[in-house]
């Protein structure tokens, strides 16, 4: 009886509040389209902030556009001729970082604008069969914690009952396991390639590489790979296993193949160093096992190599001349950024497991 009385009291307290919420008048923010792309290639960003004194953009679009407020309290800025790539962004309202509440695309916590300008771009979301991207938790004996990774499986994988090869794909410093599929557009890139018959069906595992570089090989070898092999239908063995990473993830890739030189027949290092002929010979069994070593940099990265830093083009050429299947890709008009690494994944994935 006492419990029923408490429930009735709670309902009497909640219902007026609910009714008040229901009666809240609509504001321009309720129907606002926060990002509008125009035929001339410009993009307008808007946010409803009637009491604000200043609004700007942050993250990848920091410093772009000048916001003005209309009589309804909507701040807007139009940026002309944005390049057709995916952008992370947020609003800065009176100096406070505000994530776009109207965005349909969220990168972890940061909204993502995927701007194609109507072009048929390799990384764009298209009307093709789509694979599944899962967020997975697993126990890590290396760190003593539960950790997270993302897994892309191709369209039809669950129903096929077929074992597939695996690519382990690592992000860079400052990002997370969510970034390859969000700002990196990995799911769309792989979906499009598979629909065009350009890649072998595979599983792509995107670990959280936020740890010391020298710790990552143990995490991948002792925790991530056993978990994937237990929970997914995969083809095992080095010939069915690839490893690649960007920037810090590229360094983690190199650290892993140094510690386990025969475990990955396909290796990709994107803006994260390279491998010399001497290093390849020092890794016992690496040269015999390796089927592909793929090095990628943005054009602006190689144009501005720090003094004393090895030339990746020269080292890759020497690897090839020494008998390894070495590929070198320079992303045009690109620096240490996702534009570089999206193209790297596009090209690298087409060379795997063939």
N, C-alpha and C positions, 0 to 999 in steps of 0.2 A: 504493500500500500504506500509505504514511504517512497519507494522507487518511482511509482506512478506519479506521485505528487511532485517529485523533483523533475520528472520529464515534462509535466504540464507547465511548471514554472519556467523551465528552460525555453519551451516553445513560446510562452507568452513574452519572454524577453527577446527572442530571435525574430518573431514575426513582424513587430514594428520596424526593426532595423531592416529586414528584408523588404518590407513595403516601401521604406524610405529609399532604399537602393533602387527599387523598381521605378520610383517616381523621379529619379535623378534626371534632369533635362539633358538631352544630347548636346554635346559640344562639337566644334569642328574637329577635335581630335578623335572622335568616335568613327568618323567616316573618311578621315584624311588618308590619302595615298602618299606615303612618306617618300617614295622614290619614283620618279616619272622619267622615262627615257623619251627623247624627242627624235623625229625623223632626221634632223640635222646632226645627230650624234651628241647633242648636249644632254645633260642629266640634271633634273631639279630635285633637290633634297628639301624636305619640309618636316617641321615638328611643331606641335601645338604647345606653346609655353607663354601664355599671356602675361605672366608676372616677371618673365625673364628680362634682363638688361642686355645680355649678349648671348649669341649662339655661334658656334663654329663646328667644323668637322675634325675628327681625330683619326688615329690609326693610319691606314694606307692613304687616306685622303686629307691628312692634316695639312692645313695651310691653303687648301683649295676652296674657292668660292667665298662670297661675301653675303652674309645673311641680313635680310631686312624683315621687319615685322609688319603684317597688315592689320587692318582695324579689328579683325576677329581674334588676333593673338597668335596667328600662325606665322612662324619664321620660315623663310625660304631662301635658297641660294641655287643658282643655276651655273653649272660648270660646263664650259664649252669643250667639245671635241675630246672627251675622255677616250683613252685607248681601250680597245676591246679585250679586256681581261677581267678576272674576278677580283673584287676589292673587299677587304675588311674595312669597316668604318664604324664610328659611333659619333654621337653628337656631344659637344661640350657646351653645357648650358650654365652660364655664370661661373665658369671654371670647373664645373662638375661633370664627370664622364657619365653620359646617359646612353644606354643601349636602345636602339630603335624599337619601341613597343609595337610598331605596325609591320615589322619585317617578317616575311614568311621563311627566310633562309637564315639560319643561325649557325655560326661557327663556334661551337662550345657556348660562349656567352656573347660573342660578337656577331652582329648581323653581317651577311655577305651579299653583295650585289654582284650578280653574274651578268655582265654586259657583253652582248654579242653583236649589237648593231645589225641584227638580221643576217649575219654571216654564218656560213656552214663551217664552224670551228670544231676542231677535233675534241675539245674538252667540254663542249656545250651539252646541256641536257636535251636529248632528242627523243623522238617517238620510236624507240627501239625496245626490245625486251630488256628489262632491268634486273640486275642481280640484287641480292640482299646485303645490306650493311648492318652488322650486328655489333653492339657494344657488349663486351664480354669481360667478366671478372674472373681472376684466377689467383690461386695462392702462390706467393713467391718465397721460396726458401732462401733465395739470395738476399732479399731485403727484410725478410721476416714479416712482410705485410701482404695484404690483398692488393693486387694491382689490376690495371685495366688495359685492354687492347681492343682494337676494332678489326673485324674480319669481313672482307668482301667475298661472297660466293656468287658464281655466275648464275644467270637465269636458267632455271630448270635443274639446278644442282640437287635440290632436296628430293625431287622425284626420280632423278636418273639412277641413283644407286651406284654411280661410278666413282672410283677413286681418282683424284686429281693431283697434279703436282702443286707445289706451294712456293710462293714468293713471299719472303719476309721483307717488309718495306718500312724504313725507319725515317721519322721526321727529324727536324733540326732543333737547335737550341731555342728556347723561348716558346716553342709550340708544343702540341700534345698529340696523342694518338688519334685525336679527332681531325687533325688538320689535313692529312692526306686526302680524306674524302670530302672535306668541306672546302677550304680555300684551294687545296690541290686538285680538286675535281676528279680524284682517282676513280670513283665509282662510275662517273659518266665517261671518262676516257676508256675504261675497260669495257663498259657496256657497248660503246660505239665500235670499238675494235672487234669485239666478239661478234657483234651483229654483222660486221663486214667480213668476217672470216679471216681476220688478220692476226689473231692470236690463238694460241692453244688454250682451251678452257683450263683455268687454274684457280686455286684459292689464294687470296692475298691477305696476309696477316700484317696488321699495322700496330706494332708494339708501342708502349710508352717508353721512349728512350731517355726520359729525364732522370739521369743518374750519371755517375762517373763513367767516363769512357772505358776505363779498365774493368769496370764492374759489369758492363753490358754483356760480354761474351758468356759469363756464367748465367746471367738471367735468361739469355736466349737459349743456351744449351741445356741448362738444368731445369728450367721452369716452363718457359714458353713452348718450346718444341714438344716436350713430353705431353703438355696439356693439349696442344693442337692435335697431336697424333692419337690421343685417347678420345677426343671428342669430335673429330672430323674424319671423314672417309678420304684418306689421302694416299698417294703413292710415296713410299718412303725411299730413302737412299739419296746420295749426293746428286745423281743424274736427274732427280725429280725435285731438287731443292735449289732455290735462288735466294740471294740476299743483296739488298741495295739500301742505300740511305743517302740523305742530303745533308750537307754541311756537317754538323756534329754527328748526325746519323751516318754520314760517310766515314767519319773517323771511327765510329763504333763498328761499322762494317769492316774496315781494315783491321781493327783490333781483333775482331772475331775470326777473320780468316787467318790472321797471324797465329792465333791460339788454336784454331781448328782448320788447318789448311786444306783438308780433303773433304770437308763436310758440305761444301757448296760448289757445285760445278759452274754456276752462273753468278757473277759478281758485278754489282754496279756501284760506282762511287760518284756522287753528284756534288760538285763544289766542295769536296771534302778531302782533297789530296789525290794522290795517285800511287801507283806501285812501280818501282824500278825493276829492271831485269835482275839486279843483284838481290833485291828483296824477294822476288818471285822464286829465285833459286834457293834462298835461305829457308823458305817455308817448305818443309819436307813433304813431298808428295803433291804439292800444289800444282805444279806445271803438268804433271801427268793426269791429274783429276780435272783440271779446269777446262771448261768448254767455251767460256766467254768472260772477258773482263772488259767492262764498259765504263769509260771515263767521260764525264760531262762538266762543262763550265759555261757560264754566260760570256758573251763576247766582251763585255765591259770588264769582267773579272780578269780575263787573260790579257787584255790591253793594259791593265794596271797592276800587274803582278809586282809584289814587293821585291825589292832588291835581295838577291840570294835565294829566292824561292824557285824551286825547279819548274821548268817549262813542261806542263802536262802534255802538250802536243808532241814534244820531243820524246818524253818518256814512253808515251803510248806507242809512238812509231817504233821505238826500240823494242818494246814488248812484242809487237807484231813481227818485226824482223827476226826476233829470237825464236819465233815459232808459235807464239800464243795467238789465239783468236781475239785480238784487242781492237776495240772500237773507240773512236774519239768523236764526241759530238759537241759542237759549240752552238749554243742557242743564240740566234741573231738578235742584235739590239737589246741585250738583256744583261742584268747584273746579278748580284747575289739575292735572288728573289724567286717567287713561285713561278713566274713566267719561264724561267730557266728550267725548273724541275718538272713542270707539267710536260714539256716537250721531251725531257729525258725519260720519263715514265712511258710516254707514247712510243718512243723509238726502242727503248730497252725491252719492253714487254713483248714486242713483236719478234725478238730474237731468242726468246726463251723456249726451252723444251722441244726443240726441233732437230 
